[in-house]
């Protein structure tokens, strides 16, 4: 089987009240599955890996400011044009739910557990 490019989706800002430490904890949770995906032959991607450097370059000062709104969610949507699948991790997240909705529209495979992903038994 050819490896899949998999968007890892789940809470980033949700439930943090924009606390940077909690947002970093959420990012760490997203990242926690990426090595397993990689070792299984897949290419894991997280929207924030692309968006955060762009936010810095655009001068974003706080979640929800104009550069944040311009960049964060559009990055995920653009990534979904390139991805083969989504791994939706637990936790309330409007953004991740939107990723799944878009992924379904595009016919992407949607996984909800690492064990569902090929070669990640």
N, CA, C and O atoms as a GROMACS GRO file, in nm:
protein
  484
    1UNK      N    1   0.083  -0.119   0.000
    1UNK     CA    2   0.000   0.000   0.000
    1UNK      C    3   0.088   0.125   0.000
    1UNK      O    4   0.185   0.136   0.075
    2UNK      N    5   0.052   0.217  -0.084
    2UNK     CA    6   0.119   0.346  -0.087
    2UNK      C    7   0.080   0.424   0.039
    2UNK      O    8  -0.035   0.422   0.082
    3UNK      N    9   0.177   0.492   0.097
    3UNK     CA   10   0.149   0.573   0.215
    3UNK      C   11   0.052   0.686   0.185
    3UNK      O   12   0.045   0.735   0.073
    4UNK      N   13  -0.021   0.724   0.285
    4UNK     CA   14  -0.120   0.831   0.274
    4UNK      C   15  -0.066   0.960   0.334
    4UNK      O   16   0.011   0.957   0.430
    5UNK      N   17  -0.106   1.071   0.277
    5UNK     CA   18  -0.083   1.200   0.342
    5UNK      C   19  -0.206   1.225   0.430
    5UNK      O   20  -0.317   1.238   0.380
    6UNK      N   21  -0.183   1.231   0.561
    6UNK     CA   22  -0.294   1.234   0.657
    6UNK      C   23  -0.290   1.362   0.739
    6UNK      O   24  -0.192   1.392   0.807
    7UNK      N   25  -0.399   1.438   0.730
    7UNK     CA   26  -0.414   1.557   0.815
    7UNK      C   27  -0.460   1.511   0.952
    7UNK      O   28  -0.564   1.446   0.965
    8UNK      N   29  -0.383   1.544   1.054
    8UNK     CA   30  -0.421   1.515   1.192
    8UNK      C   31  -0.503   1.634   1.242
    8UNK      O   32  -0.452   1.747   1.248
    9UNK      N   33  -0.628   1.609   1.277
    9UNK     CA   34  -0.720   1.716   1.316
    9UNK      C   35  -0.774   1.691   1.456
    9UNK      O   36  -0.803   1.578   1.494
   10UNK      N   37  -0.786   1.797   1.531
   10UNK     CA   38  -0.840   1.790   1.666
   10UNK      C   39  -0.834   1.928   1.728
   10UNK      O   40  -0.801   2.025   1.660
   11UNK      N   41  -0.865   1.938   1.856
   11UNK     CA   42  -0.865   2.068   1.921
   11UNK      C   43  -0.727   2.134   1.919
   11UNK      O   44  -0.625   2.070   1.946
   12UNK      N   45  -0.725   2.261   1.887
   12UNK     CA   46  -0.605   2.343   1.903
   12UNK      C   47  -0.641   2.461   1.994
   12UNK      O   48  -0.589   2.471   2.106
   13UNK      N   49  -0.726   2.547   1.948
   13UNK     CA   50  -0.768   2.664   2.027
   13UNK      C   51  -0.887   2.631   2.119
   13UNK      O   52  -0.902   2.690   2.225
   14UNK      N   53  -0.969   2.538   2.077
   14UNK     CA   54  -1.092   2.503   2.151
   14UNK      C   55  -1.063   2.469   2.296
   14UNK      O   56  -0.971   2.394   2.327
   15UNK      N   57  -1.144   2.526   2.384
   15UNK     CA   58  -1.136   2.495   2.526
   15UNK      C   59  -1.017   2.554   2.599
   15UNK      O   60  -0.992   2.520   2.714
   16UNK      N   61  -0.943   2.643   2.534
   16UNK     CA   62  -0.822   2.698   2.596
   16UNK      C   63  -0.840   2.839   2.649
   16UNK      O   64  -0.756   2.888   2.724
   17UNK      N   65  -0.949   2.907   2.612
   17UNK     CA   66  -0.966   3.048   2.645
   17UNK      C   67  -0.845   3.128   2.598
   17UNK      O   68  -0.805   3.227   2.659
   18UNK      N   69  -0.788   3.081   2.486
   18UNK     CA   70  -0.671   3.144   2.422
   18UNK      C   71  -0.546   3.147   2.509
   18UNK      O   72  -0.459   3.231   2.490
   19UNK      N   73  -0.537   3.056   2.604
   19UNK     CA   74  -0.418   3.042   2.689
   19UNK      C   75  -0.310   2.972   2.606
   19UNK      O   76  -0.328   2.857   2.566
   20UNK      N   77  -0.196   3.040   2.580
   20UNK     CA   78  -0.092   2.981   2.496
   20UNK      C   79  -0.040   2.846   2.547
   20UNK      O   80  -0.008   2.758   2.467
   21UNK      N   81  -0.032   2.829   2.678
   21UNK     CA   82   0.017   2.701   2.732
   21UNK      C   83  -0.081   2.588   2.700
   21UNK      O   84  -0.039   2.478   2.666
   22UNK      N   85  -0.211   2.616   2.711
   22UNK     CA   86  -0.310   2.514   2.679
   22UNK      C   87  -0.316   2.486   2.530
   22UNK      O   88  -0.337   2.372   2.488
   23UNK      N   89  -0.296   2.589   2.450
   23UNK     CA   90  -0.292   2.568   2.305
   23UNK      C   91  -0.171   2.481   2.268
   23UNK      O   92  -0.181   2.395   2.181
   24UNK      N   93  -0.059   2.503   2.335
   24UNK     CA   94   0.059   2.420   2.310
   24UNK      C   95   0.034   2.276   2.353
   24UNK      O   96   0.078   2.182   2.286
   25UNK      N   97  -0.038   2.257   2.465
   25UNK     CA   98  -0.074   2.121   2.508
   25UNK      C   99  -0.159   2.052   2.401
   25UNK      O  100  -0.139   1.935   2.372
   26UNK      N  101  -0.254   2.126   2.345
   26UNK     CA  102  -0.337   2.068   2.239
   26UNK      C  103  -0.254   2.033   2.116
   26UNK      O  104  -0.275   1.928   2.056
   27UNK      N  105  -0.161   2.120   2.080
   27UNK     CA  106  -0.074   2.090   1.966
   27UNK      C  107   0.009   1.966   1.995
   27UNK      O  108   0.029   1.882   1.907
   28UNK      N  109   0.058   1.954   2.117
   28UNK     CA  110   0.136   1.835   2.154
   28UNK      C  111   0.052   1.708   2.142
   28UNK      O  112   0.104   1.604   2.103
   29UNK      N  113  -0.077   1.716   2.176
   29UNK     CA  114  -0.166   1.599   2.159
   29UNK      C  115  -0.180   1.563   2.012
   29UNK      O  116  -0.178   1.446   1.977
   30UNK      N  117  -0.194   1.664   1.927
   30UNK     CA  118  -0.201   1.637   1.784
   30UNK      C  119  -0.072   1.572   1.736
   30UNK      O  120  -0.075   1.475   1.659
   31UNK      N  121   0.039   1.624   1.782
   31UNK     CA  122   0.170   1.572   1.739
   31UNK      C  123   0.197   1.432   1.792
   31UNK      O  124   0.280   1.360   1.736
   32UNK      N  125   0.130   1.392   1.899
   32UNK     CA  126   0.160   1.264   1.964
   32UNK      C  127   0.140   1.143   1.875
   32UNK      O  128   0.198   1.037   1.901
   33UNK      N  129   0.059   1.155   1.771
   33UNK     CA  130   0.034   1.041   1.681
   33UNK      C  131   0.119   1.045   1.555
   33UNK      O  132   0.118   0.950   1.477
   34UNK      N  133   0.192   1.153   1.534
   34UNK     CA  134   0.257   1.170   1.405
   34UNK      C  135   0.374   1.075   1.381
   34UNK      O  136   0.394   1.030   1.268
   35UNK      N  137   0.449   1.042   1.483
   35UNK     CA  138   0.561   0.950   1.463
   35UNK      C  139   0.510   0.811   1.426
   35UNK      O  140   0.567   0.745   1.339
   36UNK      N  141   0.403   0.766   1.492
   36UNK     CA  142   0.343   0.636   1.456
   36UNK      C  143   0.296   0.636   1.311
   36UNK      O  144   0.318   0.539   1.239
   37UNK      N  145   0.231   0.744   1.269
   37UNK     CA  146   0.187   0.754   1.130
   37UNK      C  147   0.305   0.748   1.035
   37UNK      O  148   0.302   0.677   0.934
   38UNK      N  149   0.409   0.822   1.066
   38UNK     CA  150   0.528   0.825   0.981
   38UNK      C  151   0.592   0.686   0.972
   38UNK      O  152   0.625   0.640   0.863
   39UNK      N  153   0.608   0.622   1.086
   39UNK     CA  154   0.671   0.488   1.088
   39UNK      C  155   0.586   0.384   1.017
   39UNK      O  156   0.638   0.280   0.975
   40UNK      N  157   0.457   0.410   1.003
   40UNK     CA  158   0.368   0.319   0.930
   40UNK      C  159   0.370   0.347   0.780
   40UNK      O  160   0.297   0.284   0.704
   41UNK      N  161   0.453   0.442   0.737
   41UNK     CA  162   0.467   0.470   0.595
   41UNK      C  163   0.386   0.587   0.544
   41UNK      O  164   0.379   0.609   0.423
   42UNK      N  165   0.323   0.661   0.634
   42UNK     CA  166   0.239   0.773   0.595
   42UNK      C  167   0.312   0.906   0.616
   42UNK      O  168   0.417   0.911   0.680
   43UNK      N  169   0.256   1.013   0.560
   43UNK     CA  170   0.309   1.147   0.582
   43UNK      C  171   0.207   1.226   0.663
   43UNK      O  172   0.107   1.273   0.608
   44UNK      N  173   0.230   1.240   0.794
   44UNK     CA  174   0.137   1.316   0.877
   44UNK      C  175   0.160   1.466   0.861
   44UNK      O  176   0.274   1.512   0.850
   45UNK      N  177   0.051   1.541   0.859
   45UNK     CA  178   0.060   1.687   0.857
   45UNK      C  179  -0.041   1.743   0.957
   45UNK      O  180  -0.148   1.686   0.979
   46UNK      N  181  -0.005   1.854   1.015
   46UNK     CA  182  -0.092   1.927   1.107
   46UNK      C  183  -0.100   2.070   1.055
   46UNK      O  184   0.003   2.132   1.027
   47UNK      N  185  -0.220   2.122   1.043
   47UNK     CA  186  -0.237   2.256   0.988
   47UNK      C  187  -0.155   2.361   1.060
   47UNK      O  188  -0.103   2.453   0.997
   48UNK      N  189  -0.144   2.348   1.192
   48UNK     CA  190  -0.069   2.447   1.270
   48UNK      C  191   0.080   2.446   1.235
   48UNK      O  192   0.147   2.548   1.251
   49UNK      N  193   0.132   2.333   1.189
   49UNK     CA  194   0.273   2.329   1.149
   49UNK      C  195   0.299   2.426   1.034
   49UNK      O  196   0.408   2.482   1.023
   50UNK      N  197   0.200   2.444   0.949
   50UNK     CA  198   0.212   2.538   0.838
   50UNK      C  199   0.168   2.677   0.881
   50UNK      O  200   0.232   2.777   0.847
   51UNK      N  201   0.059   2.684   0.955
   51UNK     CA  202  -0.002   2.812   0.988
   51UNK      C  203   0.079   2.895   1.087
   51UNK      O  204   0.088   3.017   1.071
   52UNK      N  205   0.136   2.833   1.189
   52UNK     CA  206   0.203   2.912   1.294
   52UNK      C  207   0.318   2.998   1.242
   52UNK      O  208   0.326   3.114   1.281
   53UNK      N  209   0.407   2.947   1.157
   53UNK     CA  210   0.510   3.037   1.103
   53UNK      C  211   0.451   3.149   1.018
   53UNK      O  212   0.502   3.262   1.019
   54UNK      N  213   0.344   3.119   0.944
   54UNK     CA  214   0.280   3.223   0.864
   54UNK      C  215   0.217   3.330   0.953
   54UNK      O  216   0.224   3.448   0.922
   55UNK      N  217   0.156   3.287   1.063
   55UNK     CA  218   0.098   3.384   1.157
   55UNK      C  219   0.205   3.477   1.212
   55UNK      O  220   0.184   3.598   1.225
   56UNK      N  221   0.319   3.419   1.245
   56UNK     CA  222   0.430   3.501   1.295
   56UNK      C  223   0.472   3.603   1.190
   56UNK      O  224   0.487   3.722   1.220
   57UNK      N  225   0.490   3.557   1.066
   57UNK     CA  226   0.532   3.648   0.959
   57UNK      C  227   0.428   3.755   0.930
   57UNK      O  228   0.462   3.867   0.893
   58UNK      N  229   0.300   3.721   0.948
   58UNK     CA  230   0.191   3.816   0.921
   58UNK      C  231   0.169   3.913   1.036
   58UNK      O  232   0.087   4.005   1.024
   59UNK      N  233   0.240   3.895   1.146
   59UNK     CA  234   0.228   3.987   1.258
   59UNK      C  235   0.112   3.959   1.352
   59UNK      O  236   0.068   4.049   1.425
   60UNK      N  237   0.061   3.837   1.352
   60UNK     CA  238  -0.048   3.803   1.443
   60UNK      C  239  -0.002   3.822   1.587
   60UNK      O  240   0.108   3.781   1.625
   61UNK      N  241  -0.087   3.885   1.666
   61UNK     CA  242  -0.056   3.911   1.807
   61UNK      C  243  -0.137   3.825   1.902
   61UNK      O  244  -0.097   3.804   2.017
   62UNK      N  245  -0.252   3.776   1.856
   62UNK     CA  246  -0.340   3.699   1.944
   62UNK      C  247  -0.434   3.612   1.861
   62UNK      O  248  -0.471   3.649   1.750
   63UNK      N  249  -0.473   3.498   1.916
   63UNK     CA  250  -0.572   3.416   1.846
   63UNK      C  251  -0.697   3.497   1.817
   63UNK      O  252  -0.748   3.569   1.903
   64UNK      N  253  -0.745   3.485   1.695
   64UNK     CA  254  -0.866   3.555   1.656
   64UNK      C  255  -0.844   3.690   1.592
   64UNK      O  256  -0.938   3.751   1.543
   65UNK      N  257  -0.718   3.740   1.592
   65UNK     CA  258  -0.695   3.869   1.527
   65UNK      C  259  -0.702   3.851   1.375
   65UNK      O  260  -0.717   3.739   1.326
   66UNK      N  261  -0.691   3.961   1.301
   66UNK     CA  262  -0.710   3.956   1.156
   66UNK      C  263  -0.615   3.857   1.086
   66UNK      O  264  -0.662   3.778   1.005
   67UNK      N  265  -0.483   3.859   1.115
   67UNK     CA  266  -0.397   3.761   1.049
   67UNK      C  267  -0.434   3.616   1.084
   67UNK      O  268  -0.426   3.528   0.999
   68UNK      N  269  -0.474   3.594   1.207
   68UNK     CA  270  -0.514   3.460   1.251
   68UNK      C  271  -0.632   3.411   1.168
   68UNK      O  272  -0.631   3.298   1.117
   69UNK      N  273  -0.733   3.495   1.154
   69UNK     CA  274  -0.852   3.458   1.076
   69UNK      C  275  -0.818   3.441   0.929
   69UNK      O  276  -0.876   3.356   0.862
   70UNK      N  277  -0.726   3.522   0.879
   70UNK     CA  278  -0.685   3.513   0.739
   70UNK      C  279  -0.613   3.382   0.709
   70UNK      O  280  -0.625   3.329   0.598
   71UNK      N  281  -0.540   3.330   0.805
   71UNK     CA  282  -0.446   3.221   0.778
   71UNK      C  283  -0.485   3.086   0.836
   71UNK      O  284  -0.481   2.986   0.764
   72UNK      N  285  -0.524   3.078   0.962
   72UNK     CA  286  -0.531   2.948   1.030
   72UNK      C  287  -0.623   2.849   0.960
   72UNK      O  288  -0.576   2.742   0.919
   73UNK      N  289  -0.749   2.878   0.946
   73UNK     CA  290  -0.841   2.781   0.887
   73UNK      C  291  -0.820   2.764   0.736
   73UNK      O  292  -0.832   2.652   0.686
   74UNK      N  293  -0.788   2.871   0.662
   74UNK     CA  294  -0.758   2.850   0.520
   74UNK      C  295  -0.640   2.755   0.496
   74UNK      O  296  -0.638   2.684   0.396
   75UNK      N  297  -0.541   2.754   0.585
   75UNK     CA  298  -0.430   2.660   0.570
   75UNK      C  299  -0.481   2.517   0.571
   75UNK      O  300  -0.445   2.437   0.485
   76UNK      N  301  -0.565   2.484   0.668
   76UNK     CA  302  -0.618   2.347   0.677
   76UNK      C  303  -0.699   2.313   0.552
   76UNK      O  304  -0.687   2.204   0.498
   77UNK      N  305  -0.780   2.406   0.507
   77UNK     CA  306  -0.860   2.380   0.387
   77UNK      C  307  -0.770   2.356   0.266
   77UNK      O  308  -0.798   2.266   0.186
   78UNK      N  309  -0.664   2.433   0.252
   78UNK     CA  310  -0.572   2.411   0.139
   78UNK      C  311  -0.498   2.279   0.153
   78UNK      O  312  -0.477   2.209   0.054
   79UNK      N  313  -0.459   2.244   0.275
   79UNK     CA  314  -0.394   2.115   0.296
   79UNK      C  315  -0.486   2.000   0.255
   79UNK      O  316  -0.440   1.900   0.200
   80UNK      N  317  -0.614   2.015   0.283
   80UNK     CA  318  -0.708   1.908   0.249
   80UNK      C  319  -0.716   1.881   0.100
   80UNK      O  320  -0.757   1.773   0.059
   81UNK      N  321  -0.678   1.978   0.017
   81UNK     CA  322  -0.672   1.955  -0.127
   81UNK      C  323  -0.561   1.857  -0.162
   81UNK      O  324  -0.565   1.794  -0.268
   82UNK      N  325  -0.462   1.844  -0.075
   82UNK     CA  326  -0.346   1.758  -0.101
   82UNK      C  327  -0.351   1.626  -0.024
   82UNK      O  328  -0.282   1.531  -0.060
   83UNK      N  329  -0.432   1.620   0.081
   83UNK     CA  330  -0.434   1.503   0.169
   83UNK      C  331  -0.519   1.390   0.112
   83UNK      O  332  -0.610   1.411   0.033
   84UNK      N  333  -0.485   1.270   0.156
   84UNK     CA  334  -0.561   1.150   0.120
   84UNK      C  335  -0.660   1.112   0.229
   84UNK      O  336  -0.759   1.044   0.203
   85UNK      N  337  -0.634   1.157   0.352
   85UNK     CA  338  -0.715   1.114   0.467
   85UNK      C  339  -0.702   1.214   0.580
   85UNK      O  340  -0.617   1.302   0.580
   86UNK      N  341  -0.791   1.196   0.678
   86UNK     CA  342  -0.790   1.276   0.801
   86UNK      C  343  -0.793   1.179   0.918
   86UNK      O  344  -0.869   1.083   0.918
   87UNK      N  345  -0.710   1.206   1.017
   87UNK     CA  346  -0.720   1.137   1.145
   87UNK      C  347  -0.777   1.239   1.243
   87UNK      O  348  -0.709   1.332   1.284
   88UNK      N  349  -0.905   1.220   1.280
   88UNK     CA  350  -0.975   1.313   1.370
   88UNK      C  351  -0.959   1.263   1.512
   88UNK      O  352  -1.017   1.161   1.549
   89UNK      N  353  -0.881   1.335   1.591
   89UNK     CA  354  -0.860   1.299   1.730
   89UNK      C  355  -0.974   1.350   1.817
   89UNK      O  356  -1.050   1.438   1.776
   90UNK      N  357  -0.985   1.293   1.937
   90UNK     CA  358  -1.092   1.328   2.030
   90UNK      C  359  -1.086   1.475   2.071
   90UNK      O  360  -0.981   1.538   2.069
   91UNK      N  361  -1.203   1.526   2.108
   91UNK     CA  362  -1.212   1.659   2.164
   91UNK      C  363  -1.296   1.752   2.079
   91UNK      O  364  -1.295   1.744   1.956
   92UNK      N  365  -1.368   1.839   2.145
   92UNK     CA  366  -1.454   1.935   2.076
   92UNK      C  367  -1.368   2.034   1.998
   92UNK      O  368  -1.275   2.093   2.052
   93UNK      N  369  -1.401   2.050   1.870
   93UNK     CA  370  -1.328   2.144   1.785
   93UNK      C  371  -1.411   2.173   1.661
   93UNK      O  372  -1.431   2.085   1.577
   94UNK      N  373  -1.458   2.297   1.649
   94UNK     CA  374  -1.533   2.335   1.529
   94UNK      C  375  -1.445   2.325   1.406
   94UNK      O  376  -1.490   2.282   1.300
   95UNK      N  377  -1.318   2.366   1.419
   95UNK     CA  378  -1.226   2.360   1.305
   95UNK      C  379  -1.203   2.218   1.258
   95UNK      O  380  -1.205   2.192   1.138
   96UNK      N  381  -1.180   2.126   1.351
   96UNK     CA  382  -1.158   1.986   1.314
   96UNK      C  383  -1.285   1.925   1.256
   96UNK      O  384  -1.279   1.845   1.163
   97UNK      N  385  -1.400   1.961   1.312
   97UNK     CA  386  -1.526   1.913   1.256
   97UNK      C  387  -1.545   1.964   1.114
   97UNK      O  388  -1.596   1.892   1.027
   98UNK      N  389  -1.505   2.087   1.089
   98UNK     CA  390  -1.512   2.143   0.954
   98UNK      C  391  -1.416   2.070   0.861
   98UNK      O  392  -1.449   2.044   0.745
   99UNK      N  393  -1.297   2.035   0.910
   99UNK     CA  394  -1.203   1.957   0.830
   99UNK      C  395  -1.267   1.825   0.787
   99UNK      O  396  -1.257   1.786   0.671
  100UNK      N  397  -1.333   1.758   0.880
  100UNK     CA  398  -1.399   1.630   0.849
  100UNK      C  399  -1.511   1.651   0.747
  100UNK      O  400  -1.525   1.572   0.654
  101UNK      N  401  -1.589   1.757   0.764
  101UNK     CA  402  -1.696   1.785   0.668
  101UNK      C  403  -1.640   1.804   0.528
  101UNK      O  404  -1.690   1.746   0.432
  102UNK      N  405  -1.536   1.886   0.518
  102UNK     CA  406  -1.473   1.911   0.388
  102UNK      C  407  -1.412   1.782   0.334
  102UNK      O  408  -1.425   1.751   0.215
  103UNK      N  409  -1.346   1.707   0.421
  103UNK     CA  410  -1.287   1.580   0.378
  103UNK      C  411  -1.390   1.484   0.323
  103UNK      O  412  -1.366   1.418   0.221
  104UNK      N  413  -1.504   1.474   0.389
  104UNK     CA  414  -1.611   1.386   0.339
  104UNK      C  415  -1.659   1.432   0.202
  104UNK      O  416  -1.679   1.350   0.112
  105UNK      N  417  -1.677   1.564   0.186
  105UNK     CA  418  -1.720   1.618   0.056
  105UNK      C  419  -1.622   1.580  -0.053
  105UNK      O  420  -1.661   1.556  -0.168
  106UNK      N  421  -1.496   1.575  -0.019
  106UNK     CA  422  -1.392   1.546  -0.118
  106UNK      C  423  -1.362   1.396  -0.129
  106UNK      O  424  -1.276   1.356  -0.208
  107UNK      N  425  -1.432   1.316  -0.053
  107UNK     CA  426  -1.413   1.172  -0.061
  107UNK      C  427  -1.289   1.119   0.009
  107UNK      O  428  -1.241   1.010  -0.024
  108UNK      N  429  -1.237   1.196   0.105
  108UNK     CA  430  -1.119   1.150   0.178
  108UNK      C  431  -1.158   1.042   0.278
  108UNK      O  432  -1.272   1.037   0.324
  109UNK      N  433  -1.062   0.959   0.311
  109UNK     CA  434  -1.083   0.860   0.416
  109UNK      C  435  -1.076   0.934   0.550
  109UNK      O  436  -0.990   1.019   0.570
  110UNK      N  437  -1.167   0.900   0.641
  110UNK     CA  438  -1.171   0.963   0.773
  110UNK      C  439  -1.147   0.853   0.876
  110UNK      O  440  -1.220   0.754   0.881
  111UNK      N  441  -1.046   0.872   0.959
  111UNK     CA  442  -1.015   0.779   1.067
  111UNK      C  443  -1.039   0.852   1.200
  111UNK      O  444  -1.019   0.973   1.210
  112UNK      N  445  -1.081   0.776   1.300
  112UNK     CA  446  -1.106   0.833   1.432
  112UNK      C  447  -1.014   0.775   1.540
  112UNK      O  448  -1.012   0.823   1.653
  113UNK      N  449  -0.940   0.673   1.504
  113UNK     CA  450  -0.843   0.612   1.595
  113UNK      C  451  -0.720   0.574   1.515
  113UNK      O  452  -0.730   0.537   1.398
  114UNK      N  453  -0.606   0.585   1.576
  114UNK     CA  454  -0.482   0.546   1.511
  114UNK      C  455  -0.489   0.402   1.462
  114UNK      O  456  -0.436   0.370   1.356
  115UNK      N  457  -0.555   0.315   1.537
  115UNK     CA  458  -0.563   0.174   1.501
  115UNK      C  459  -0.642   0.150   1.372
  115UNK      O  460  -0.631   0.043   1.313
  116UNK      N  461  -0.722   0.248   1.328
  116UNK     CA  462  -0.798   0.235   1.203
  116UNK      C  463  -0.712   0.264   1.080
  116UNK      O  464  -0.749   0.225   0.969
  117UNK      N  465  -0.600   0.331   1.099
  117UNK     CA  466  -0.514   0.372   0.988
  117UNK      C  467  -0.434   0.250   0.941
  117UNK      O  468  -0.378   0.178   1.023
  118UNK      N  469  -0.428   0.228   0.809
  118UNK     CA  470  -0.352   0.113   0.759
  118UNK      C  471  -0.209   0.111   0.814
  118UNK      O  472  -0.142   0.214   0.821
  119UNK      N  473  -0.165  -0.008   0.853
  119UNK     CA  474  -0.030  -0.034   0.906
  119UNK      C  475  -0.005   0.024   1.044
  119UNK      O  476   0.109   0.022   1.092
  120UNK      N  477  -0.107   0.076   1.111
  120UNK     CA  478  -0.091   0.132   1.246
  120UNK      C  479  -0.157   0.043   1.350
  120UNK      O  480  -0.223   0.094   1.442
  121UNK      N  481  -0.141  -0.085   1.338
  121UNK     CA  482  -0.208  -0.179   1.430
  121UNK      C  483  -0.142  -0.175   1.565
  121UNK      O  484  -0.183  -0.246   1.656
   0.00000   0.00000   0.00000
